[in-house]
Amino acid sequence: MDISLTRRKNLKKLERNLGIKFANPSLLNRALTHTSYAKSADKKTLPHNERLEFLGDAILNLVAAEYLFRQYPYLSEGDLSKFRSKVVSEESLSRYALKVEIGDYILVNKDQEGIQFQPALLADTYEAIIGALYLDKGLEGARSFILDLFAKEKKKFHEIRDFKSCLQEYTQSTYKTLPRYRVIQEVGPDHSKKFKIEVKIKGKVLGKGWGPSKRKAEKMAAQSAWENITQKMKSDSDERHTLKLRETIF
């Protein structure tokens, strides 16, 4: 398909929004081509984005699964599946797409103008772009793009996770005990108090958190504790890997 000069300029704008650059812009253009546009009377042979969507969905799920597996080493298979379904849900993908204004660049038939801003279509197009990027730059290029997105969305991931449950499951399975929360500070007037809470495991403080209520402060303390635990696990894993490598070399 020949791409007009105006369309090429528009695609370059979208590339800037996405933070990527295609070696083959026709792949990006195809990812943005809805079936209604491709199958209109005068464009019968024009390729559309459904196959790219299929490919992108598989790549996105693979990268998301690997990312979550490494980031949350003590989550069960069931919890990892639930977390991934949230991260790559239609709601999440359409939100990502809206941020970079993908809807402005989707090609649809004139009689269907407006559908390019529907959440389902935005999510599908986002997956198609990932599929196109995989064909253009390979798995590493697609992975880098997805992981960059996840890094920007890390705050949202924290909102999805229930850190108190994670911490409780971990302490029960590892130490056969439950975490203990304690208010260590209160500030402000009665109508607008803030609480600082610490969480201990076997007498050791693993995290602290502030919040406008005890419940929210506990959540922040649990998040702090969980991040400290996972960071230590990662450090221990890296150290074991280094020792093993040294043993192999020497």
Helices and strands as residue ranges (DSSP letters): H 5-18, H 25-31, H 35-38, G 41-43, H 50-71, H 77-87, H 90-99, G 102-105, G 110-112, G 115-117, H 119-152, H 154-160, H 163-175, E 180-187, G 190-192, E 194-201, E 204-211, H 214-249
